[in-house]
Amino acid sequence: MNISIASGLYRYSVANVSETIYHQLKLLYDDALSTTATGWCDFALKIENTSLVRRILRPQRVVNIEGQLPFNPIAPAKLLPTIEWSLNWCVAAYEHQKLILHSSVVAKNGQAILLPAASGSGKTTLATYLGAHGWEMFSDELAVLDLHSNRVNPLFRPASLKNDSINIIRKSCPSVTFSATTAATHKGDIAHAKLYSYEQFNTFGKCPVNAVVFPKYVAQSNTKVMTLSQAEGFASLTRQGFNYNVLGTKGFSTLATVATNSRFYYVEYSDLADMSDLLTEVLAKQC
């Protein structure tokens, strides 16, 4: 079947979706998913077979994004994570009207905190936990910043949790809705978590960035906080930009404004509840 998904800023069409994948996507996107082709879509995706032989022997699927094949073919049972990665890839590769950073984003009381970090640092686990405990999770992967207002936009997308993070969020966030777990992808076991309904998401509004926190999960550690200068923070953010160089002076100006208006921290942690308290203090400028 053919579907469309609305994520707030962007609308995707996805063709040739199986019944199994449809039910998983419907669970994650509820009213943001439609089987009726209406209006313009920003990005067009199509699920394709890889070859005639593969239709019979060990079938595989690949996601075609407007003629591009950014991800390797995958068994049909492992397709859901590839679709989610493809939706991120569309924005990272093609969006040049906004500044795109590799970062989770959480917000509270009309102010946002960016959580940029390398894979494995625990940023998605942290953002998901916060989103289920009094914060608004704008994104687990992409920070989308307006070039003129310098505000960050919310995206209606599930969080992509890996390996141990899946059980951590299951135990600590009972209100979260989970997809089925996809085992043994190239990133390990993957499960997607929905924190809000589409109706709830539509109450979120874009926010100015108040602070930037570079989190690092360290098992059984006490929370350690180190402040960074704006110059250090700015330099670190440039390395998280998907299209910073493409945007040129517009990208520099937007990132410079965000850096000027933000405070920067590096934080090592192991306790998610303690991080929630710490980030609340950060927003209140008590840290």
C-alpha positions as CSV (number, residue, x, y, z in Angstrom):
1,M,0.0,0.0,0.0
2,N,1.0,3.6,-0.3
3,I,1.0,5.9,2.7
4,S,2.0,9.5,3.7
5,I,3.5,10.6,7.0
6,A,3.3,14.1,8.4
7,S,6.2,15.0,10.8
8,G,5.3,18.6,11.4
9,L,7.7,20.4,9.1
10,Y,7.8,17.7,6.5
11,R,5.5,15.3,4.7
12,Y,6.7,12.0,3.3
13,S,5.1,9.6,0.8
14,V,6.1,5.9,1.1
15,A,5.1,3.5,-1.6
16,N,4.8,-0.3,-1.5
17,V,4.5,-0.6,2.3
18,S,3.6,-4.1,3.4
19,E,0.7,-4.8,5.8
20,T,3.1,-5.7,8.6
21,I,5.2,-2.5,8.3
22,Y,2.0,-0.4,7.9
23,H,0.7,-1.6,11.3
24,Q,4.0,-0.7,12.9
25,L,4.1,2.7,11.4
26,K,0.4,3.3,12.3
27,L,1.3,2.5,15.9
28,L,4.0,5.1,15.9
29,Y,2.4,7.9,13.9
30,D,-1.3,7.4,14.5
31,D,-3.3,10.3,12.9
32,A,-0.1,11.6,11.2
33,L,-0.2,8.6,8.9
34,S,-2.6,8.5,6.0
35,T,-3.4,6.0,3.3
36,T,-5.1,8.7,1.2
37,A,-2.8,10.6,-1.2
38,T,-3.7,14.2,-0.6
39,G,-1.5,17.3,-1.1
40,W,2.2,17.8,-1.8
41,C,4.9,15.6,-0.1
42,D,8.3,17.0,0.5
43,F,10.1,13.6,0.0
44,A,9.1,10.5,-1.9
45,L,10.2,7.0,-0.8
46,K,9.5,3.7,-2.4
47,I,10.1,0.2,-1.0
48,E,11.5,-2.0,-3.8
49,N,12.6,-5.6,-4.4
50,T,16.3,-5.9,-5.2
51,S,16.1,-8.5,-8.0
52,L,13.8,-11.2,-9.4
53,V,15.9,-13.9,-7.9
54,R,15.7,-12.3,-4.5
55,R,11.9,-12.4,-4.6
56,I,12.2,-16.2,-4.3
57,L,15.5,-16.9,-2.5
58,R,16.1,-14.9,0.7
59,P,14.0,-11.8,-0.2
60,Q,15.4,-8.4,0.4
61,R,14.0,-4.9,0.2
62,V,15.6,-1.5,-0.4
63,V,14.4,2.0,0.2
64,N,14.6,4.2,-3.0
65,I,14.6,7.9,-2.1
66,E,13.9,9.8,-5.3
67,G,16.5,7.7,-7.2
68,Q,19.0,7.4,-4.4
69,L,19.7,4.2,-2.5
70,P,21.5,5.4,0.7
71,F,21.0,2.2,2.7
72,N,21.9,-1.4,2.0
73,P,19.2,-4.0,1.1
74,I,17.6,-5.6,4.1
75,A,15.4,-8.5,4.9
76,P,11.7,-7.6,5.0
77,A,11.5,-8.3,8.7
78,K,14.2,-5.6,9.4
79,L,12.7,-2.9,7.2
80,L,11.2,-0.6,9.9
81,P,14.5,0.9,11.1
82,T,15.7,1.4,7.6
83,I,12.5,3.4,6.8
84,E,13.1,5.6,9.9
85,W,16.7,6.1,9.0
86,S,15.6,7.1,5.5
87,L,13.2,9.7,6.8
88,N,16.2,11.3,8.7
89,W,18.4,11.0,5.6
90,C,15.9,12.9,3.5
91,V,16.2,15.9,5.8
92,A,19.9,15.7,6.4
93,A,20.6,15.3,2.6
94,Y,18.1,17.7,1.0
95,E,17.0,20.4,3.5
96,H,19.0,23.5,2.8
97,Q,16.4,26.1,3.9
98,K,17.2,25.4,7.6
99,L,20.3,24.5,9.6
100,I,20.4,20.8,10.4
101,L,22.4,19.6,13.4
102,H,23.0,16.1,14.6
103,S,21.4,16.5,18.0
104,S,18.6,15.5,20.2
105,V,16.3,18.4,21.3
106,V,14.2,18.7,24.5
107,A,12.2,21.7,25.6
108,K,10.3,23.0,28.6
109,N,8.5,26.3,29.3
110,G,9.2,27.6,25.8
111,Q,12.9,27.1,25.9
112,A,15.0,24.4,24.2
113,I,18.2,22.5,25.1
114,L,20.3,20.9,22.4
115,L,21.9,17.5,23.2
116,P,24.5,16.9,20.5
117,A,26.7,13.9,21.0
118,A,28.3,10.9,19.2
119,S,26.5,7.7,18.7
120,G,26.6,5.6,21.9
121,S,26.7,8.6,24.2
122,G,23.1,8.0,25.5
123,K,21.6,11.2,24.0
124,T,18.5,9.4,22.6
125,T,17.9,7.5,25.9
126,L,18.2,10.8,27.8
127,A,15.9,12.7,25.4
128,T,13.3,9.9,25.5
129,Y,13.4,9.8,29.3
130,L,13.0,13.5,29.6
131,G,10.2,13.5,27.0
132,A,8.3,11.1,29.2
133,H,8.9,13.0,32.4
134,G,7.7,16.6,32.0
135,W,9.7,17.7,29.0
136,E,8.8,17.9,25.3
137,M,11.1,15.8,23.1
138,F,11.4,17.7,19.9
139,S,13.7,15.2,18.3
140,D,16.0,12.3,19.1
141,E,18.3,12.8,16.1
142,L,18.0,16.1,14.2
143,A,17.9,19.7,15.4
144,V,16.1,21.8,12.7
145,L,16.9,25.5,13.2
146,D,15.2,28.4,11.3
147,L,17.7,30.6,9.6
148,H,15.9,33.9,10.5
149,S,14.4,33.4,13.9
150,N,17.1,30.9,15.0
151,R,14.4,28.8,16.7
152,V,14.4,25.0,16.8
153,N,11.4,23.1,15.4
154,P,9.6,20.1,16.9
155,L,9.4,17.0,14.8
156,F,6.8,14.3,15.1
157,R,9.0,11.2,15.0
158,P,9.5,8.3,17.3
159,A,12.7,7.8,19.2
160,S,15.1,5.1,17.9
161,L,16.4,3.1,20.8
162,K,19.2,0.6,20.7
163,N,20.2,-2.4,22.7
164,D,20.2,-1.8,26.5
165,S,18.3,1.5,26.1
166,I,15.2,-0.3,25.1
167,N,14.7,-2.0,28.5
168,I,15.9,1.1,30.3
169,I,13.1,3.1,28.8
170,R,10.5,0.3,29.1
171,K,11.1,0.2,32.8
172,S,11.4,3.9,33.5
173,C,8.8,5.2,31.1
174,P,5.6,3.0,31.3
175,S,3.5,5.5,29.3
176,V,5.7,5.1,26.2
177,T,4.4,3.1,23.2
178,F,6.9,0.7,21.6
179,S,7.2,-0.8,18.2
180,A,8.3,-4.4,17.8
181,T,12.0,-4.8,18.4
182,T,14.1,-5.4,15.3
183,A,16.9,-7.7,16.2
184,A,20.5,-7.8,14.8
185,T,20.6,-4.8,12.6
186,H,24.0,-3.3,11.8
187,K,23.4,-1.0,14.9
188,G,22.2,-3.9,17.1
189,D,18.6,-4.4,18.4
190,I,16.3,-1.4,17.5
191,A,12.9,-0.5,18.9
192,H,11.0,2.8,18.2
193,A,9.2,4.6,21.0
194,K,6.3,7.0,20.6
195,L,5.9,9.5,23.5
196,Y,2.9,11.6,22.3
197,S,-0.1,11.4,20.1
198,Y,-0.2,13.6,17.0
199,E,-2.8,15.8,18.7
200,Q,-0.5,16.4,21.6
201,F,2.4,17.1,19.3
202,N,0.4,19.8,17.5
203,T,0.4,21.8,20.8
204,F,4.3,22.1,20.6
205,G,5.8,25.3,19.2
206,K,9.2,26.2,18.0
207,C,11.5,27.5,20.7
208,P,14.7,29.5,21.1
209,V,17.8,27.5,22.2
210,N,18.7,28.3,25.8
211,A,21.6,25.9,26.3
212,V,23.7,23.2,24.7
213,V,24.6,20.1,26.7
214,F,27.0,17.5,25.4
215,P,26.0,14.4,27.4
216,K,28.1,11.3,27.9
217,Y,26.6,8.2,29.7
218,V,29.2,6.6,32.0
219,A,27.9,3.6,33.9
220,Q,27.7,3.9,37.7
221,S,29.2,7.4,37.7
222,N,28.2,10.4,39.6
223,T,27.0,13.4,37.5
224,K,29.9,15.6,36.5
225,V,29.4,19.0,34.9
226,M,32.0,21.0,33.0
227,T,31.2,24.4,31.5
228,L,32.5,25.2,28.0
229,S,33.2,28.6,26.6
230,Q,31.0,29.9,23.7
231,A,34.0,29.6,21.4
232,E,34.4,25.9,22.4
233,G,30.7,25.3,22.1
234,F,30.5,27.0,18.7
235,A,33.4,24.9,17.3
236,S,31.8,21.7,18.6
237,L,28.4,22.6,17.0
238,T,30.0,23.2,13.6
239,R,31.1,19.5,13.7
240,Q,27.5,18.4,14.2
241,G,26.2,20.3,11.2
242,F,24.8,18.3,8.2
243,N,24.5,21.3,6.0
244,Y,26.5,24.0,7.8
245,N,29.1,24.3,5.0
246,V,26.4,24.2,2.3
247,L,24.5,27.2,3.9
248,G,27.7,29.3,4.0
249,T,27.2,32.7,5.7
250,K,23.6,31.9,6.6
251,G,24.7,28.8,8.5
252,F,27.5,30.7,10.2
253,S,25.1,33.5,11.2
254,T,22.5,31.1,12.6
255,L,25.0,29.0,14.5
256,A,26.8,32.1,15.8
257,T,23.5,33.6,17.1
258,V,22.6,30.3,18.8
259,A,26.1,30.1,20.4
260,T,25.9,33.7,21.6
261,N,22.5,33.2,23.3
262,S,23.4,29.8,24.8
263,R,25.4,28.4,27.7
264,F,27.5,25.2,27.0
265,Y,28.1,22.2,29.2
266,Y,29.8,18.8,29.0
267,V,28.1,16.3,31.3
268,E,28.9,12.8,32.3
269,Y,26.0,10.9,34.0
270,S,24.5,7.6,34.8
271,D,21.2,8.7,36.5
272,L,18.5,9.9,34.2
273,A,16.4,11.4,36.9
274,D,19.4,13.4,38.1
275,M,19.9,14.7,34.6
276,S,16.3,15.9,34.5
277,D,16.9,17.9,37.7
278,L,20.2,19.2,36.3
279,L,18.7,20.4,33.0
280,T,15.9,22.1,34.8
281,E,18.5,24.0,36.7
282,V,20.3,24.8,33.5
283,L,17.1,26.3,32.0
284,A,16.6,28.4,35.2
285,K,20.2,29.6,34.9
286,Q,21.0,28.0,38.3
287,C,23.8,25.9,37.0
